[in-house]
Amino acid sequence: MKRFTLLLFFLPFLGIAQEINYSEPSQFIEKACSVQINLVESEKTIFKSGLGETVSFYPAEIIELNQNQKKMSGIEVESTFITKQYQNKQDQFTKETA
């Protein structure tokens, strides 16, 4: 009986914990049927670590193609990091974009 009561107590909290809040640009892209994303590479910002890893930020303009009037600003993050280090040859890198 105690387990059942405990389960009933925690059940509402499990539903709240599963809620995912997306950013406004992500919601805009999800609602639109088709979008065009324009990156401004001339205005990118790059941060480099001492190991050679980098993080780049690109300003982005998101346009809904069905209704050309709807636009939204966003940012793209691109990271390059070391996945394997070798002593006598070049390190192995991986690139991710979000």
Summary of the structure (lengths in Angstrom):
residues: 98
radius of gyration: 21.5
end to end distance: 47.0
largest distance: 64.7
contacts: 200
relative contact order: 0.16
helix: 28%
strand: 41%
